[in-house]
Amino acid sequence: MIKKEVMVNSATGLHARPATLLVKKASSFKSDIFIESNGKKANVKSLIGVLSLGVTKGLKISVIASGDDEALAVDEIVRLIKLLE
């Protein structure tokens, strides 16, 4: 299992469009990938799950992956979140 923290800088947080991009990217990996925010955890491969966290701009979240390609999965998801500024 690998875990990294990242600050969300997107003006809309992880709302519809950014969340959809995250789900598409996460779905390309075999690993189980989750994000944690304010004590809640959601599967990044689930749009409803990501949206249910209500992640807003300026919030620090954790990206957690477990599986065959966990290191690459976490790196790519963190990179995408940083690009959503």
PyMOL Python script that loads the backbone (N, CA, C, O; Angstrom):
from pymol import cmd

cmd.read_pdbstr("""\
ATOM      1  N   MET A   1       0.838  -1.186   0.000  1.00  0.00           N
ATOM      2  CA  MET A   1       0.000   0.000   0.000  1.00  0.00           C
ATOM      3  C   MET A   1       0.881   1.246   0.000  1.00  0.00           C
ATOM      4  O   MET A   1       1.871   1.323   0.727  1.00  0.00           O
ATOM      5  N   ILE A   2       0.503   2.215  -0.826  1.00  0.00           N
ATOM      6  CA  ILE A   2       1.227   3.481  -0.917  1.00  0.00           C
ATOM      7  C   ILE A   2       0.235   4.611  -0.686  1.00  0.00           C
ATOM      8  O   ILE A   2      -0.897   4.571  -1.168  1.00  0.00           O
ATOM      9  N   LYS A   3       0.679   5.627   0.064  1.00  0.00           N
ATOM     10  CA  LYS A   3      -0.181   6.760   0.397  1.00  0.00           C
ATOM     11  C   LYS A   3       0.590   8.061   0.205  1.00  0.00           C
ATOM     12  O   LYS A   3       1.722   8.189   0.670  1.00  0.00           O
ATOM     13  N   LYS A   4      -0.023   9.027  -0.481  1.00  0.00           N
ATOM     14  CA  LYS A   4       0.575  10.353  -0.664  1.00  0.00           C
ATOM     15  C   LYS A   4      -0.487  11.414  -0.435  1.00  0.00           C
ATOM     16  O   LYS A   4      -1.662  11.217  -0.743  1.00  0.00           O
ATOM     17  N   GLU A   5      -0.052  12.542   0.109  1.00  0.00           N
ATOM     18  CA  GLU A   5      -0.964  13.667   0.298  1.00  0.00           C
ATOM     19  C   GLU A   5      -0.765  14.684  -0.819  1.00  0.00           C
ATOM     20  O   GLU A   5       0.337  14.851  -1.343  1.00  0.00           O
ATOM     21  N   VAL A   6      -1.855  15.356  -1.170  1.00  0.00           N
ATOM     22  CA  VAL A   6      -1.804  16.376  -2.217  1.00  0.00           C
ATOM     23  C   VAL A   6      -2.844  17.451  -1.902  1.00  0.00           C
ATOM     24  O   VAL A   6      -3.922  17.161  -1.383  1.00  0.00           O
ATOM     25  N   MET A   7      -2.495  18.696  -2.229  1.00  0.00           N
ATOM     26  CA  MET A   7      -3.409  19.824  -2.038  1.00  0.00           C
ATOM     27  C   MET A   7      -4.226  20.010  -3.312  1.00  0.00           C
ATOM     28  O   MET A   7      -3.682  20.003  -4.416  1.00  0.00           O
ATOM     29  N   VAL A   8      -5.529  20.174  -3.148  1.00  0.00           N
ATOM     30  CA  VAL A   8      -6.413  20.405  -4.293  1.00  0.00           C
ATOM     31  C   VAL A   8      -6.441  21.903  -4.571  1.00  0.00           C
ATOM     32  O   VAL A   8      -6.875  22.686  -3.727  1.00  0.00           O
ATOM     33  N   ASN A   9      -5.976  22.301  -5.757  1.00  0.00           N
ATOM     34  CA  ASN A   9      -5.909  23.716  -6.127  1.00  0.00           C
ATOM     35  C   ASN A   9      -6.904  24.103  -7.208  1.00  0.00           C
ATOM     36  O   ASN A   9      -6.971  25.269  -7.595  1.00  0.00           O
ATOM     37  N   SER A  10      -7.668  23.153  -7.697  1.00  0.00           N
ATOM     38  CA  SER A  10      -8.674  23.439  -8.716  1.00  0.00           C
ATOM     39  C   SER A  10      -9.739  24.363  -8.122  1.00  0.00           C
ATOM     40  O   SER A  10     -10.207  24.136  -7.006  1.00  0.00           O
ATOM     41  N   ALA A  11     -10.112  25.383  -8.851  1.00  0.00           N
ATOM     42  CA  ALA A  11     -11.090  26.358  -8.368  1.00  0.00           C
ATOM     43  C   ALA A  11     -12.412  25.703  -7.965  1.00  0.00           C
ATOM     44  O   ALA A  11     -13.081  26.166  -7.041  1.00  0.00           O
ATOM     45  N   THR A  12     -12.783  24.633  -8.652  1.00  0.00           N
ATOM     46  CA  THR A  12     -14.044  23.950  -8.344  1.00  0.00           C
ATOM     47  C   THR A  12     -13.850  22.729  -7.451  1.00  0.00           C
ATOM     48  O   THR A  12     -14.799  21.987  -7.197  1.00  0.00           O
ATOM     49  N   GLY A  13     -12.630  22.519  -6.976  1.00  0.00           N
ATOM     50  CA  GLY A  13     -12.364  21.321  -6.173  1.00  0.00           C
ATOM     51  C   GLY A  13     -12.441  20.094  -7.060  1.00  0.00           C
ATOM     52  O   GLY A  13     -12.081  20.146  -8.236  1.00  0.00           O
ATOM     53  N   LEU A  14     -12.910  18.992  -6.496  1.00  0.00           N
ATOM     54  CA  LEU A  14     -13.077  17.771  -7.306  1.00  0.00           C
ATOM     55  C   LEU A  14     -14.552  17.607  -7.635  1.00  0.00           C
ATOM     56  O   LEU A  14     -15.201  16.650  -7.210  1.00  0.00           O
ATOM     57  N   HIS A  15     -15.069  18.565  -8.403  1.00  0.00           N
ATOM     58  CA  HIS A  15     -16.459  18.504  -8.817  1.00  0.00           C
ATOM     59  C   HIS A  15     -16.561  17.752 -10.144  1.00  0.00           C
ATOM     60  O   HIS A  15     -15.624  17.046 -10.516  1.00  0.00           O
ATOM     61  N   ALA A  16     -17.647  17.883 -10.846  1.00  0.00           N
ATOM     62  CA  ALA A  16     -17.995  17.046 -12.001  1.00  0.00           C
ATOM     63  C   ALA A  16     -16.872  16.780 -13.006  1.00  0.00           C
ATOM     64  O   ALA A  16     -16.478  15.628 -13.181  1.00  0.00           O
ATOM     65  N   ARG A  17     -16.347  17.814 -13.671  1.00  0.00           N
ATOM     66  CA  ARG A  17     -15.349  17.583 -14.711  1.00  0.00           C
ATOM     67  C   ARG A  17     -14.047  17.021 -14.150  1.00  0.00           C
ATOM     68  O   ARG A  17     -13.557  16.015 -14.663  1.00  0.00           O
ATOM     69  N   PRO A  18     -13.464  17.635 -13.111  1.00  0.00           N
ATOM     70  CA  PRO A  18     -12.222  17.077 -12.576  1.00  0.00           C
ATOM     71  C   PRO A  18     -12.406  15.658 -12.014  1.00  0.00           C
ATOM     72  O   PRO A  18     -11.527  14.808 -12.160  1.00  0.00           O
ATOM     73  N   ALA A  19     -13.536  15.418 -11.383  1.00  0.00           N
ATOM     74  CA  ALA A  19     -13.794  14.084 -10.829  1.00  0.00           C
ATOM     75  C   ALA A  19     -13.892  13.045 -11.940  1.00  0.00           C
ATOM     76  O   ALA A  19     -13.410  11.921 -11.792  1.00  0.00           O
ATOM     77  N   THR A  20     -14.515  13.423 -13.048  1.00  0.00           N
ATOM     78  CA  THR A  20     -14.634  12.505 -14.191  1.00  0.00           C
ATOM     79  C   THR A  20     -13.258  12.164 -14.745  1.00  0.00           C
ATOM     80  O   THR A  20     -12.993  11.011 -15.084  1.00  0.00           O
ATOM     81  N   LEU A  21     -12.381  13.160 -14.838  1.00  0.00           N
ATOM     82  CA  LEU A  21     -11.017  12.904 -15.312  1.00  0.00           C
ATOM     83  C   LEU A  21     -10.274  11.962 -14.369  1.00  0.00           C
ATOM     84  O   LEU A  21      -9.541  11.081 -14.816  1.00  0.00           O
ATOM     85  N   LEU A  22     -10.464  12.151 -13.070  1.00  0.00           N
ATOM     86  CA  LEU A  22      -9.818  11.267 -12.091  1.00  0.00           C
ATOM     87  C   LEU A  22     -10.315   9.826 -12.219  1.00  0.00           C
ATOM     88  O   LEU A  22      -9.524   8.883 -12.185  1.00  0.00           O
ATOM     89  N   VAL A  23     -11.622   9.666 -12.364  1.00  0.00           N
ATOM     90  CA  VAL A  23     -12.208   8.325 -12.488  1.00  0.00           C
ATOM     91  C   VAL A  23     -11.670   7.621 -13.735  1.00  0.00           C
ATOM     92  O   VAL A  23     -11.331   6.439 -13.690  1.00  0.00           O
ATOM     93  N   LYS A  24     -11.595   8.355 -14.842  1.00  0.00           N
ATOM     94  CA  LYS A  24     -11.074   7.758 -16.079  1.00  0.00           C
ATOM     95  C   LYS A  24      -9.624   7.323 -15.913  1.00  0.00           C
ATOM     96  O   LYS A  24      -9.248   6.230 -16.336  1.00  0.00           O
ATOM     97  N   LYS A  25      -8.808   8.180 -15.296  1.00  0.00           N
ATOM     98  CA  LYS A  25      -7.394   7.841 -15.079  1.00  0.00           C
ATOM     99  C   LYS A  25      -7.277   6.646 -14.130  1.00  0.00           C
ATOM    100  O   LYS A  25      -6.527   5.709 -14.406  1.00  0.00           O
ATOM    101  N   ALA A  26      -8.006   6.670 -13.024  1.00  0.00           N
ATOM    102  CA  ALA A  26      -7.927   5.591 -12.026  1.00  0.00           C
ATOM    103  C   ALA A  26      -8.375   4.256 -12.612  1.00  0.00           C
ATOM    104  O   ALA A  26      -7.841   3.206 -12.255  1.00  0.00           O
ATOM    105  N   SER A  27      -9.347   4.296 -13.504  1.00  0.00           N
ATOM    106  CA  SER A  27      -9.875   3.061 -14.097  1.00  0.00           C
ATOM    107  C   SER A  27      -8.868   2.367 -15.007  1.00  0.00           C
ATOM    108  O   SER A  27      -9.049   1.203 -15.365  1.00  0.00           O
ATOM    109  N   SER A  28      -7.809   3.080 -15.379  1.00  0.00           N
ATOM    110  CA  SER A  28      -6.788   2.464 -16.232  1.00  0.00           C
ATOM    111  C   SER A  28      -5.780   1.629 -15.435  1.00  0.00           C
ATOM    112  O   SER A  28      -4.896   1.007 -16.024  1.00  0.00           O
ATOM    113  N   PHE A  29      -5.904   1.609 -14.114  1.00  0.00           N
ATOM    114  CA  PHE A  29      -4.986   0.843 -13.261  1.00  0.00           C
ATOM    115  C   PHE A  29      -5.675  -0.376 -12.666  1.00  0.00           C
ATOM    116  O   PHE A  29      -6.888  -0.381 -12.455  1.00  0.00           O
ATOM    117  N   LYS A  30      -4.883  -1.406 -12.398  1.00  0.00           N
ATOM    118  CA  LYS A  30      -5.406  -2.623 -11.779  1.00  0.00           C
ATOM    119  C   LYS A  30      -5.601  -2.446 -10.277  1.00  0.00           C
ATOM    120  O   LYS A  30      -6.482  -3.071  -9.688  1.00  0.00           O
ATOM    121  N   SER A  31      -4.787  -1.601  -9.658  1.00  0.00           N
ATOM    122  CA  SER A  31      -4.810  -1.405  -8.207  1.00  0.00           C
ATOM    123  C   SER A  31      -6.129  -0.821  -7.718  1.00  0.00           C
ATOM    124  O   SER A  31      -6.861  -0.176  -8.469  1.00  0.00           O
ATOM    125  N   ASP A  32      -6.414  -1.061  -6.440  1.00  0.00           N
ATOM    126  CA  ASP A  32      -7.522  -0.388  -5.766  1.00  0.00           C
ATOM    127  C   ASP A  32      -7.002   0.985  -5.368  1.00  0.00           C
ATOM    128  O   ASP A  32      -5.945   1.092  -4.747  1.00  0.00           O
ATOM    129  N   ILE A  33      -7.730   2.029  -5.720  1.00  0.00           N
ATOM    130  CA  ILE A  33      -7.279   3.397  -5.459  1.00  0.00           C
ATOM    131  C   ILE A  33      -8.383   4.154  -4.719  1.00  0.00           C
ATOM    132  O   ILE A  33      -9.547   4.138  -5.119  1.00  0.00           O
ATOM    133  N   PHE A  34      -7.989   4.813  -3.638  1.00  0.00           N
ATOM    134  CA  PHE A  34      -8.933   5.571  -2.819  1.00  0.00           C
ATOM    135  C   PHE A  34      -8.392   6.957  -2.536  1.00  0.00           C
ATOM    136  O   PHE A  34      -7.183   7.189  -2.566  1.00  0.00           O
ATOM    137  N   ILE A  35      -9.315   7.885  -2.256  1.00  0.00           N
ATOM    138  CA  ILE A  35      -8.897   9.171  -1.710  1.00  0.00           C
ATOM    139  C   ILE A  35      -9.599   9.345  -0.369  1.00  0.00           C
ATOM    140  O   ILE A  35     -10.741   8.926  -0.178  1.00  0.00           O
ATOM    141  N   GLU A  36      -8.879   9.977   0.549  1.00  0.00           N
ATOM    142  CA  GLU A  36      -9.414  10.267   1.871  1.00  0.00           C
ATOM    143  C   GLU A  36      -9.459  11.773   2.058  1.00  0.00           C
ATOM    144  O   GLU A  36      -8.523  12.486   1.694  1.00  0.00           O
ATOM    145  N   SER A  37     -10.556  12.248   2.630  1.00  0.00           N
ATOM    146  CA  SER A  37     -10.724  13.669   2.889  1.00  0.00           C
ATOM    147  C   SER A  37     -11.649  13.841   4.087  1.00  0.00           C
ATOM    148  O   SER A  37     -12.743  13.279   4.122  1.00  0.00           O
ATOM    149  N   ASN A  38     -11.207  14.611   5.056  1.00  0.00           N
ATOM    150  CA  ASN A  38     -12.022  14.883   6.252  1.00  0.00           C
ATOM    151  C   ASN A  38     -12.563  13.614   6.907  1.00  0.00           C
ATOM    152  O   ASN A  38     -13.719  13.578   7.330  1.00  0.00           O
ATOM    153  N   GLY A  39     -11.737  12.581   6.992  1.00  0.00           N
ATOM    154  CA  GLY A  39     -12.139  11.341   7.649  1.00  0.00           C
ATOM    155  C   GLY A  39     -13.021  10.433   6.812  1.00  0.00           C
ATOM    156  O   GLY A  39     -13.435   9.374   7.284  1.00  0.00           O
ATOM    157  N   LYS A  40     -13.320  10.825   5.573  1.00  0.00           N
ATOM    158  CA  LYS A  40     -14.129   9.987   4.683  1.00  0.00           C
ATOM    159  C   LYS A  40     -13.231   9.428   3.588  1.00  0.00           C
ATOM    160  O   LYS A  40     -12.236  10.043   3.204  1.00  0.00           O
ATOM    161  N   LYS A  41     -13.601   8.248   3.093  1.00  0.00           N
ATOM    162  CA  LYS A  41     -12.794   7.561   2.084  1.00  0.00           C
ATOM    163  C   LYS A  41     -13.694   7.140   0.929  1.00  0.00           C
ATOM    164  O   LYS A  41     -14.818   6.683   1.137  1.00  0.00           O
ATOM    165  N   ALA A  42     -13.180   7.301  -0.305  1.00  0.00           N
ATOM    166  CA  ALA A  42     -13.967   6.908  -1.484  1.00  0.00           C
ATOM    167  C   ALA A  42     -13.075   6.263  -2.528  1.00  0.00           C
ATOM    168  O   ALA A  42     -11.898   6.600  -2.661  1.00  0.00           O
ATOM    169  N   ASN A  43     -13.656   5.333  -3.265  1.00  0.00           N
ATOM    170  CA  ASN A  43     -12.978   4.676  -4.367  1.00  0.00           C
ATOM    171  C   ASN A  43     -12.880   5.668  -5.521  1.00  0.00           C
ATOM    172  O   ASN A  43     -13.892   6.221  -5.953  1.00  0.00           O
ATOM    173  N   VAL A  44     -11.671   5.895  -6.021  1.00  0.00           N
ATOM    174  CA  VAL A  44     -11.474   6.867  -7.095  1.00  0.00           C
ATOM    175  C   VAL A  44     -12.044   6.353  -8.422  1.00  0.00           C
ATOM    176  O   VAL A  44     -12.197   7.133  -9.362  1.00  0.00           O
ATOM    177  N   LYS A  45     -12.353   5.084  -8.513  1.00  0.00           N
ATOM    178  CA  LYS A  45     -12.942   4.544  -9.739  1.00  0.00           C
ATOM    179  C   LYS A  45     -14.459   4.740  -9.766  1.00  0.00           C
ATOM    180  O   LYS A  45     -15.121   4.326 -10.718  1.00  0.00           O
ATOM    181  N   SER A  46     -15.009   5.367  -8.730  1.00  0.00           N
ATOM    182  CA  SER A  46     -16.443   5.623  -8.633  1.00  0.00           C
ATOM    183  C   SER A  46     -16.710   7.125  -8.636  1.00  0.00           C
ATOM    184  O   SER A  46     -16.322   7.826  -7.702  1.00  0.00           O
ATOM    185  N   LEU A  47     -17.369   7.619  -9.676  1.00  0.00           N
ATOM    186  CA  LEU A  47     -17.672   9.045  -9.773  1.00  0.00           C
ATOM    187  C   LEU A  47     -18.538   9.496  -8.591  1.00  0.00           C
ATOM    188  O   LEU A  47     -18.285  10.543  -7.995  1.00  0.00           O
ATOM    189  N   ILE A  48     -19.536   8.717  -8.264  1.00  0.00           N
ATOM    190  CA  ILE A  48     -20.407   9.055  -7.136  1.00  0.00           C
ATOM    191  C   ILE A  48     -19.591   9.118  -5.841  1.00  0.00           C
ATOM    192  O   ILE A  48     -19.794  10.010  -5.017  1.00  0.00           O
ATOM    193  N   GLY A  49     -18.672   8.171  -5.670  1.00  0.00           N
ATOM    194  CA  GLY A  49     -17.829   8.157  -4.479  1.00  0.00           C
ATOM    195  C   GLY A  49     -16.980   9.413  -4.367  1.00  0.00           C
ATOM    196  O   GLY A  49     -16.913  10.029  -3.303  1.00  0.00           O
ATOM    197  N   VAL A  50     -16.334   9.792  -5.462  1.00  0.00           N
ATOM    198  CA  VAL A  50     -15.471  10.986  -5.463  1.00  0.00           C
ATOM    199  C   VAL A  50     -16.300  12.229  -5.178  1.00  0.00           C
ATOM    200  O   VAL A  50     -15.909  13.062  -4.360  1.00  0.00           O
ATOM    201  N   LEU A  51     -17.436  12.360  -5.842  1.00  0.00           N
ATOM    202  CA  LEU A  51     -18.291  13.530  -5.642  1.00  0.00           C
ATOM    203  C   LEU A  51     -18.848  13.593  -4.218  1.00  0.00           C
ATOM    204  O   LEU A  51     -19.050  14.681  -3.677  1.00  0.00           O
ATOM    205  N   SER A  52     -19.097  12.429  -3.614  1.00  0.00           N
ATOM    206  CA  SER A  52     -19.678  12.397  -2.268  1.00  0.00           C
ATOM    207  C   SER A  52     -18.735  12.955  -1.201  1.00  0.00           C
ATOM    208  O   SER A  52     -19.179  13.325  -0.114  1.00  0.00           O
ATOM    209  N   LEU A  53     -17.442  13.018  -1.505  1.00  0.00           N
ATOM    210  CA  LEU A  53     -16.492  13.562  -0.536  1.00  0.00           C
ATOM    211  C   LEU A  53     -16.586  15.085  -0.429  1.00  0.00           C
ATOM    212  O   LEU A  53     -16.200  15.664   0.587  1.00  0.00           O
ATOM    213  N   GLY A  54     -17.092  15.721  -1.462  1.00  0.00           N
ATOM    214  CA  GLY A  54     -17.233  17.177  -1.435  1.00  0.00           C
ATOM    215  C   GLY A  54     -15.907  17.908  -1.294  1.00  0.00           C
ATOM    216  O   GLY A  54     -15.799  18.867  -0.531  1.00  0.00           O
ATOM    217  N   VAL A  55     -14.901  17.456  -2.027  1.00  0.00           N
ATOM    218  CA  VAL A  55     -13.565  18.057  -1.936  1.00  0.00           C
ATOM    219  C   VAL A  55     -13.565  19.443  -2.580  1.00  0.00           C
ATOM    220  O   VAL A  55     -13.938  19.599  -3.743  1.00  0.00           O
ATOM    221  N   THR A  56     -13.144  20.444  -1.811  1.00  0.00           N
ATOM    222  CA  THR A  56     -13.111  21.819  -2.290  1.00  0.00           C
ATOM    223  C   THR A  56     -11.678  22.319  -2.418  1.00  0.00           C
ATOM    224  O   THR A  56     -10.737  21.678  -1.951  1.00  0.00           O
ATOM    225  N   LYS A  57     -11.529  23.471  -3.056  1.00  0.00           N
ATOM    226  CA  LYS A  57     -10.208  24.067  -3.253  1.00  0.00           C
ATOM    227  C   LYS A  57      -9.534  24.314  -1.903  1.00  0.00           C
ATOM    228  O   LYS A  57     -10.169  24.756  -0.945  1.00  0.00           O
ATOM    229  N   GLY A  58      -8.231  24.018  -1.853  1.00  0.00           N
ATOM    230  CA  GLY A  58      -7.444  24.256  -0.651  1.00  0.00           C
ATOM    231  C   GLY A  58      -7.445  23.106   0.336  1.00  0.00           C
ATOM    232  O   GLY A  58      -6.789  23.182   1.375  1.00  0.00           O
ATOM    233  N   LEU A  59      -8.168  22.048   0.031  1.00  0.00           N
ATOM    234  CA  LEU A  59      -8.237  20.898   0.921  1.00  0.00           C
ATOM    235  C   LEU A  59      -7.095  19.937   0.625  1.00  0.00           C
ATOM    236  O   LEU A  59      -6.780  19.686  -0.538  1.00  0.00           O
ATOM    237  N   LYS A  60      -6.480  19.405   1.659  1.00  0.00           N
ATOM    238  CA  LYS A  60      -5.429  18.408   1.490  1.00  0.00           C
ATOM    239  C   LYS A  60      -6.080  17.034   1.569  1.00  0.00           C
ATOM    240  O   LYS A  60      -6.793  16.728   2.525  1.00  0.00           O
ATOM    241  N   ILE A  61      -5.828  16.206   0.553  1.00  0.00           N
ATOM    242  CA  ILE A  61      -6.399  14.862   0.521  1.00  0.00           C
ATOM    243  C   ILE A  61      -5.271  13.828   0.434  1.00  0.00           C
ATOM    244  O   ILE A  61      -4.142  14.146   0.061  1.00  0.00           O
ATOM    245  N   SER A  62      -5.603  12.602   0.781  1.00  0.00           N
ATOM    246  CA  SER A  62      -4.650  11.496   0.669  1.00  0.00           C
ATOM    247  C   SER A  62      -5.081  10.592  -0.470  1.00  0.00           C
ATOM    248  O   SER A  62      -6.261  10.270  -0.609  1.00  0.00           O
ATOM    249  N   VAL A  63      -4.117  10.185  -1.281  1.00  0.00           N
ATOM    250  CA  VAL A  63      -4.358   9.222  -2.357  1.00  0.00           C
ATOM    251  C   VAL A  63      -3.703   7.920  -1.916  1.00  0.00           C
ATOM    252  O   VAL A  63      -2.512   7.889  -1.608  1.00  0.00           O
ATOM    253  N   ILE A  64      -4.487   6.846  -1.888  1.00  0.00           N
ATOM    254  CA  ILE A  64      -4.015   5.554  -1.393  1.00  0.00           C
ATOM    255  C   ILE A  64      -4.260   4.491  -2.453  1.00  0.00           C
ATOM    256  O   ILE A  64      -5.351   4.404  -3.017  1.00  0.00           O
ATOM    257  N   ALA A  65      -3.239   3.683  -2.722  1.00  0.00           N
ATOM    258  CA  ALA A  65      -3.405   2.600  -3.699  1.00  0.00           C
ATOM    259  C   ALA A  65      -2.782   1.320  -3.166  1.00  0.00           C
ATOM    260  O   ALA A  65      -1.800   1.335  -2.425  1.00  0.00           O
ATOM    261  N   SER A  66      -3.386   0.224  -3.568  1.00  0.00           N
ATOM    262  CA  SER A  66      -2.894  -1.084  -3.174  1.00  0.00           C
ATOM    263  C   SER A  66      -3.087  -2.034  -4.354  1.00  0.00           C
ATOM    264  O   SER A  66      -4.197  -2.187  -4.865  1.00  0.00           O
ATOM    265  N   GLY A  67      -1.991  -2.671  -4.782  1.00  0.00           N
ATOM    266  CA  GLY A  67      -2.097  -3.607  -5.905  1.00  0.00           C
ATOM    267  C   GLY A  67      -0.824  -3.648  -6.720  1.00  0.00           C
ATOM    268  O   GLY A  67       0.197  -3.082  -6.328  1.00  0.00           O
ATOM    269  N   ASP A  68      -0.889  -4.317  -7.853  1.00  0.00           N
ATOM    270  CA  ASP A  68       0.273  -4.553  -8.702  1.00  0.00           C
ATOM    271  C   ASP A  68       0.951  -3.277  -9.192  1.00  0.00           C
ATOM    272  O   ASP A  68       2.178  -3.211  -9.261  1.00  0.00           O
ATOM    273  N   ASP A  69       0.158  -2.269  -9.531  1.00  0.00           N
ATOM    274  CA  ASP A  69       0.717  -1.029 -10.086  1.00  0.00           C
ATOM    275  C   ASP A  69       0.472   0.166  -9.157  1.00  0.00           C
ATOM    276  O   ASP A  69       0.265   1.287  -9.620  1.00  0.00           O
ATOM    277  N   GLU A  70       0.497  -0.082  -7.851  1.00  0.00           N
ATOM    278  CA  GLU A  70       0.151   0.949  -6.866  1.00  0.00           C
ATOM    279  C   GLU A  70       1.032   2.194  -6.926  1.00  0.00           C
ATOM    280  O   GLU A  70       0.526   3.310  -6.809  1.00  0.00           O
ATOM    281  N   ALA A  71       2.332   2.023  -7.106  1.00  0.00           N
ATOM    282  CA  ALA A  71       3.237   3.184  -7.133  1.00  0.00           C
ATOM    283  C   ALA A  71       2.913   4.095  -8.313  1.00  0.00           C
ATOM    284  O   ALA A  71       2.802   5.310  -8.154  1.00  0.00           O
ATOM    285  N   LEU A  72       2.763   3.511  -9.481  1.00  0.00           N
ATOM    286  CA  LEU A  72       2.435   4.288 -10.670  1.00  0.00           C
ATOM    287  C   LEU A  72       1.052   4.923 -10.534  1.00  0.00           C
ATOM    288  O   LEU A  72       0.853   6.072 -10.928  1.00  0.00           O
ATOM    289  N   ALA A  73       0.101   4.180  -9.981  1.00  0.00           N
ATOM    290  CA  ALA A  73      -1.262   4.689  -9.814  1.00  0.00           C
ATOM    291  C   ALA A  73      -1.280   5.928  -8.930  1.00  0.00           C
ATOM    292  O   ALA A  73      -1.889   6.935  -9.292  1.00  0.00           O
ATOM    293  N   VAL A  74      -0.624   5.871  -7.779  1.00  0.00           N
ATOM    294  CA  VAL A  74      -0.599   7.016  -6.869  1.00  0.00           C
ATOM    295  C   VAL A  74       0.090   8.206  -7.531  1.00  0.00           C
ATOM    296  O   VAL A  74      -0.409   9.329  -7.466  1.00  0.00           O
ATOM    297  N   ASP A  75       1.227   7.962  -8.161  1.00  0.00           N
ATOM    298  CA  ASP A  75       1.958   9.051  -8.824  1.00  0.00           C
ATOM    299  C   ASP A  75       1.107   9.732  -9.894  1.00  0.00           C
ATOM    300  O   ASP A  75       1.075  10.960  -9.974  1.00  0.00           O
ATOM    301  N   GLU A  76       0.427   8.946 -10.707  1.00  0.00           N
ATOM    302  CA  GLU A  76      -0.376   9.499 -11.802  1.00  0.00           C
ATOM    303  C   GLU A  76      -1.612  10.254 -11.287  1.00  0.00           C
ATOM    304  O   GLU A  76      -1.963  11.303 -11.827  1.00  0.00           O
ATOM    305  N   ILE A  77      -2.257   9.734 -10.264  1.00  0.00           N
ATOM    306  CA  ILE A  77      -3.436  10.398  -9.701  1.00  0.00           C
ATOM    307  C   ILE A  77      -3.019  11.710  -9.036  1.00  0.00           C
ATOM    308  O   ILE A  77      -3.688  12.728  -9.213  1.00  0.00           O
ATOM    309  N   VAL A  78      -1.927  11.700  -8.275  1.00  0.00           N
ATOM    310  CA  VAL A  78      -1.430  12.920  -7.637  1.00  0.00           C
ATOM    311  C   VAL A  78      -1.044  13.947  -8.707  1.00  0.00           C
ATOM    312  O   VAL A  78      -1.358  15.130  -8.581  1.00  0.00           O
ATOM    313  N   ARG A  79      -0.366  13.489  -9.750  1.00  0.00           N
ATOM    314  CA  ARG A  79       0.037  14.395 -10.840  1.00  0.00           C
ATOM    315  C   ARG A  79      -1.192  15.029 -11.488  1.00  0.00           C
ATOM    316  O   ARG A  79      -1.195  16.228 -11.767  1.00  0.00           O
ATOM    317  N   LEU A  80      -2.224  14.240 -11.728  1.00  0.00           N
ATOM    318  CA  LEU A  80      -3.444  14.761 -12.353  1.00  0.00           C
ATOM    319  C   LEU A  80      -4.118  15.794 -11.442  1.00  0.00           C
ATOM    320  O   LEU A  80      -4.560  16.841 -11.917  1.00  0.00           O
ATOM    321  N   ILE A  81      -4.197  15.511 -10.165  1.00  0.00           N
ATOM    322  CA  ILE A  81      -4.821  16.460  -9.230  1.00  0.00           C
ATOM    323  C   ILE A  81      -4.054  17.788  -9.244  1.00  0.00           C
ATOM    324  O   ILE A  81      -4.664  18.857  -9.192  1.00  0.00           O
ATOM    325  N   LYS A  82      -2.737  17.722  -9.313  1.00  0.00           N
ATOM    326  CA  LYS A  82      -1.929  18.947  -9.365  1.00  0.00           C
ATOM    327  C   LYS A  82      -2.151  19.712 -10.664  1.00  0.00           C
ATOM    328  O   LYS A  82      -2.093  20.941 -10.675  1.00  0.00           O
ATOM    329  N   LEU A  83      -2.405  18.995 -11.760  1.00  0.00           N
ATOM    330  CA  LEU A  83      -2.630  19.633 -13.058  1.00  0.00           C
ATOM    331  C   LEU A  83      -3.990  20.312 -13.167  1.00  0.00           C
ATOM    332  O   LEU A  83      -4.205  21.142 -14.050  1.00  0.00           O
ATOM    333  N   LEU A  84      -4.896  19.964 -12.282  1.00  0.00           N
ATOM    334  CA  LEU A  84      -6.268  20.490 -12.349  1.00  0.00           C
ATOM    335  C   LEU A  84      -6.382  21.907 -11.803  1.00  0.00           C
ATOM    336  O   LEU A  84      -7.491  22.373 -11.543  1.00  0.00           O
ATOM    337  N   GLU A  85      -5.276  22.595 -11.627  1.00  0.00           N
ATOM    338  CA  GLU A  85      -5.308  23.946 -11.057  1.00  0.00           C
ATOM    339  C   GLU A  85      -5.979  24.935 -11.972  1.00  0.00           C
ATOM    340  O   GLU A  85      -6.085  26.114 -11.635  1.00  0.00           O
TER     341      GLU A  85
END
""", "prot")
cmd.dss("prot")
cmd.show_as("cartoon", "prot")
cmd.util.cbc("prot")
cmd.orient("prot")
